[in-house]
Amino acid sequence: MASRLPLAAAVLSVLLSAAAATGKTGQITVYWGQATAEGSLREACGSGLYSTVIISFLTGFGGGKYKLDLSGHAWSAVGPDVKYCQSRNVLVLLAIGGGVGKYSLASKSDAKAVADHIWNLYLGGTSTSRRPFGDAVLDGVDFDIELGGAAHYDDLAGYLKAYSGRNGGKKVWLTAAPQCPFPDRMLGEALRTGVFDRVHVQFYNNPACNYRASNVAAFTAAWRKWASSLPRSSVYLGLPAASKAAGNGYVAPATLVGKVLPIVQKSGNYGGIMLWSRYWDKKNNNYSKTVKPAV
């Protein structure tokens, strides 16, 4: 009797071949920065697997206090790596927030101060303080707001977007990573501004809307709600890159290719998938590489 693994691999191969024939572009966003074992930013971009890499996280901001946490990665190495990534047409963004840290915005003026800080230390501005990544200019900011209050993120998004093209400079990309229950309790108001270029919806750690065989209808309804509510944004399907990367929500490659992508790709503003994270992608034998032809 043939083993199940070769059969599963054969089925996946057929699915990927069929998907590749449709000409999908394979837009994959990945988070990087929270585990030294994931390797360098340069390695992530050099893999050819990702169109966007999000450096995570600025875990502290608001009230004039800021903290960048890259979990052991040397800041001095990141700047040159950012330039390398950009030379390969990979966007590099800075994630603010995350599931660990202390951050909030107390007022509109506080939001303006945070926007100015990010612009001057990470984007196209200048600062008398040391820029963590030197003269490297990141492409934008990702809002992964999971703690604190929801106030004034609409203001922060507006202030950051206003820096696009400043003094002849480049566009400031804005992305967000809301949870799949709609509307997101932290970013709902900010997303209604319509200024976000991409929205990477986290369809994990949320059993009510995660994909699984017994929850297809709820997943489909949640996806369609997100896609239809963001007509000016590209919407990405956010997933854990390995079964241990999240409490729940992992989707095996064959299931993603054969059952999930056919649902989400029906939306005109579908943009690709987002994975948490580069570390878990590597641990899971490059999940991204397996599914990329179908994405």
URFEN-V744640 format. One line per field, one symbol per residue. burial: # if it has 24 or more other C-alpha atoms within 12 Angstrom, else .. Layout:
BEGIN
burial: ???
END
This chain:
BEGIN
burial: ...........#..##..#....#.##########..#########################...#####..#.#..##.######...#########..#####....################.....####.#############.###############......############.#.###########################......##.###.##.###.###########.##..#############.###.#.##############.#.##########
END
